[in-house]
Amino acid sequence: MNATANQKLDANLIAMERAALDRWSKGDTFGFLEISAPDVLYFDPYLDRRIDRDELNRHYEALRGKVANKGYEMIDPRVQKIGDAAVLTYNYVAHQENGDTGMNVTEVYRKNGDRWQIIHTHLAFTKPGNS
Amino acid sequence: MNATANQKLDANLIAMERAALDRWSKGDTFGFLEISAPDVLYFDPYLDRRIDRDELNRHYEALRGKVANKGYEMIDPRVQKIGDAAVLTYNYVAHQENGDTGMNVTEVYRKNGDRWQIIHTHLAFTKPGNS
C-alpha cells in the first residue's frame, strides 16, 4: 500500500469513528454497535472485566439516551496499519454540562471484504485521579 | 493458519507477555521495552495523553524499581489474530502490600520476520471508581 492509499485509509477510518462519535454525542450508542464485529471484545471503565458482543449489546442498549454531550474533540488520531488490521488511537474529550471528560481510546479495526469493522475497543479515563 | 498453529501462537504471545510481567513484578520495567517496537504507541492511567517510544523509554526508566508486586494474575487472556497482527487482551490483578490493583490490558503485537513485537499498549484501571 503506497503513502496516498495509507492516507486515504487513515482518513476513512477516522471518518467512520467520527460518524459514530457524532451519534454518541446525541445519545445514540448504536453507531458503534453497527460498525463492530460479532467477535468484538470490549473494555471500558464502568465494567469490572472485558466483555463480548452479547454483553456489549446489552451495555449499549442500557446507555442509549444517557450519554449525550455538548460536543467533543478527537485529539491527535493515529492509525497503525498491519495488513488487514488497523489500530486507531486518540485522546477524546467530551464537553458536558458538569465539565469535560477525557478518555484514552483504542479501536482495532479489521478489514472484511471492502468493509472495516471494530474487533476491539478499549476506553479508559485519561489520568482519572486528576480528572 | 490452522487451529493448532493458532493455539501455538496464542500460547507463544501469552508466554512473552508473562515473561515481561514476571520481570515487572520484580520492579524491572525493561522487559516490556525489549519486546516493544520503535513505533509503539502507549496509554496508561498515570499519563495525560498517549505517548510514543521515546517518552515510554523515559517513563519506564523512571518507574524502574518502583513497580514491584507480590504476584499477579492474568485473567482470561484472549488473542485475536489478523494476518501479521495479534491483539492480546486480559484482566490483570497485581497483589500489593496495600491490596490488589486491577487493570484492563490491551497489547497489539505485530510480526516482524520471525519476531513478534508490541506496537500498542493500553493499560487502564478496572472500574477505578470502585477500586
HADDOCK unambig.tbl for C-alpha pairs under 7 A between the chains (distance, minus, plus):
assign (segid A and resid 43 and name CA) (segid B and resid 104 and name CA) 6.90 0.50 0.50
assign (segid A and resid 45 and name CA) (segid B and resid 126 and name CA) 5.91 0.50 0.50
assign (segid A and resid 45 and name CA) (segid B and resid 127 and name CA) 4.57 0.50 0.50
assign (segid A and resid 45 and name CA) (segid B and resid 128 and name CA) 6.66 0.50 0.50
assign (segid A and resid 46 and name CA) (segid B and resid 127 and name CA) 5.13 0.50 0.50
assign (segid A and resid 47 and name CA) (segid B and resid 126 and name CA) 6.95 0.50 0.50
assign (segid A and resid 47 and name CA) (segid B and resid 127 and name CA) 5.60 0.50 0.50
assign (segid A and resid 48 and name CA) (segid B and resid 126 and name CA) 5.74 0.50 0.50
assign (segid A and resid 48 and name CA) (segid B and resid 127 and name CA) 5.56 0.50 0.50
assign (segid A and resid 49 and name CA) (segid B and resid 91 and name CA) 6.41 0.50 0.50
assign (segid A and resid 49 and name CA) (segid B and resid 126 and name CA) 6.82 0.50 0.50
assign (segid A and resid 82 and name CA) (segid B and resid 84 and name CA) 6.56 0.50 0.50
assign (segid A and resid 82 and name CA) (segid B and resid 85 and name CA) 6.14 0.50 0.50
assign (segid A and resid 83 and name CA) (segid B and resid 83 and name CA) 6.72 0.50 0.50
assign (segid A and resid 84 and name CA) (segid B and resid 82 and name CA) 6.56 0.50 0.50
assign (segid A and resid 84 and name CA) (segid B and resid 83 and name CA) 7.00 0.50 0.50
assign (segid A and resid 85 and name CA) (segid B and resid 82 and name CA) 6.16 0.50 0.50
assign (segid A and resid 85 and name CA) (segid B and resid 85 and name CA) 6.71 0.50 0.50
assign (segid A and resid 91 and name CA) (segid B and resid 49 and name CA) 6.40 0.50 0.50
assign (segid A and resid 104 and name CA) (segid B and resid 43 and name CA) 6.90 0.50 0.50
assign (segid A and resid 124 and name CA) (segid B and resid 124 and name CA) 5.88 0.50 0.50
assign (segid A and resid 126 and name CA) (segid B and resid 45 and name CA) 5.93 0.50 0.50
assign (segid A and resid 126 and name CA) (segid B and resid 47 and name CA) 6.95 0.50 0.50
assign (segid A and resid 126 and name CA) (segid B and resid 48 and name CA) 5.73 0.50 0.50
assign (segid A and resid 126 and name CA) (segid B and resid 49 and name CA) 6.83 0.50 0.50
assign (segid A and resid 127 and name CA) (segid B and resid 45 and name CA) 4.57 0.50 0.50
assign (segid A and resid 127 and name CA) (segid B and resid 46 and name CA) 5.12 0.50 0.50
assign (segid A and resid 127 and name CA) (segid B and resid 47 and name CA) 5.60 0.50 0.50
assign (segid A and resid 127 and name CA) (segid B and resid 48 and name CA) 5.57 0.50 0.50
assign (segid A and resid 128 and name CA) (segid B and resid 45 and name CA) 6.67 0.50 0.50
